[in-house]
Amino acid sequence: MAIARTTKSLSLDRGVLDEVERTKGAASTSERINALIRIGLEVERKESLHAEAEAFFKSEDDRTARRALQSASIKSISREND
């Protein structure tokens, strides 16, 4: 699978660039930065999902929705086990 690459000029703090250079190993600087950005985006995505779940379950007034989700989850898990 070919990866599409685009050249983009970005400014990095000197300390960040120094750390990337120090930790990149055999990879190129661009490869290391791409890997770090992918990790950061995944962390951000998980944090967002966690915040959504927390907001959903935080509501004490919405017990019906919570029970519906729990029921659907149980049904989904039981189908996977069949």
C-alpha positions as CSV (number, residue, x, y, z in Angstrom):
1,M,0.0,0.0,0.0
2,A,1.5,3.3,-1.1
3,I,1.4,6.2,1.4
4,A,0.5,9.6,-0.1
5,R,3.0,12.2,1.1
6,T,2.5,15.9,1.0
7,T,5.3,18.4,1.7
8,K,4.2,21.0,4.3
9,S,6.4,23.6,6.1
10,L,5.9,23.7,9.8
11,S,7.7,25.4,12.7
12,L,8.9,23.2,15.6
13,D,10.3,24.4,18.9
14,R,14.0,23.8,19.0
15,G,13.6,21.6,22.1
16,V,11.0,19.4,20.3
17,L,13.2,19.1,17.2
18,D,16.2,18.2,19.3
19,E,14.2,15.5,21.1
20,V,12.9,14.1,17.8
21,E,16.4,13.9,16.5
22,R,17.7,12.3,19.6
23,T,15.0,9.6,19.7
24,K,14.5,8.9,16.0
25,G,16.9,6.0,15.7
26,A,17.3,4.7,12.1
27,A,14.1,6.5,11.0
28,S,14.1,9.8,9.2
29,T,13.0,12.9,11.0
30,S,9.8,13.0,9.0
31,E,9.0,9.4,9.8
32,R,9.6,10.0,13.5
33,I,7.4,13.1,13.5
34,N,4.6,11.3,11.6
35,A,4.7,8.5,14.1
36,L,4.5,10.9,17.1
37,I,1.6,12.8,15.5
38,R,-0.3,9.5,14.9
39,I,0.2,8.6,18.5
40,G,-0.9,12.0,19.7
41,L,-4.0,11.9,17.5
42,E,-4.9,8.5,18.8
43,V,-4.5,9.7,22.4
44,E,-6.7,12.7,21.6
45,R,-9.3,10.5,20.0
46,K,-9.4,8.2,23.0
47,E,-9.7,11.1,25.4
48,S,-12.6,12.5,23.4
49,L,-14.4,9.2,23.5
50,H,-13.8,8.9,27.2
51,A,-15.2,12.4,27.8
52,E,-18.3,11.6,25.7
53,A,-18.8,8.4,27.7
54,E,-18.3,10.2,31.0
55,A,-20.8,12.9,30.0
56,F,-23.3,10.2,29.0
57,F,-23.1,8.2,32.2
58,K,-22.8,11.3,34.4
59,S,-26.4,12.2,33.9
60,E,-28.4,10.9,36.9
61,D,-31.6,12.0,35.2
62,D,-31.2,9.7,32.3
63,R,-31.4,6.2,33.8
64,T,-33.6,5.0,31.0
65,A,-30.9,5.7,28.4
66,R,-28.2,4.1,30.6
67,R,-30.3,1.0,31.0
68,A,-31.0,0.9,27.2
69,L,-27.2,1.1,26.5
70,Q,-26.5,-1.6,29.1
71,S,-29.2,-3.9,27.6
72,A,-27.9,-3.3,24.1
73,S,-24.3,-4.0,25.2
74,I,-25.3,-7.3,26.9
75,K,-27.2,-8.4,23.7
76,S,-24.2,-7.5,21.6
77,I,-21.8,-9.4,23.8
78,S,-24.1,-12.4,24.0
79,R,-24.3,-12.5,20.1
80,E,-20.5,-12.5,20.0
81,N,-20.3,-15.5,22.3
82,D,-22.8,-17.6,20.3
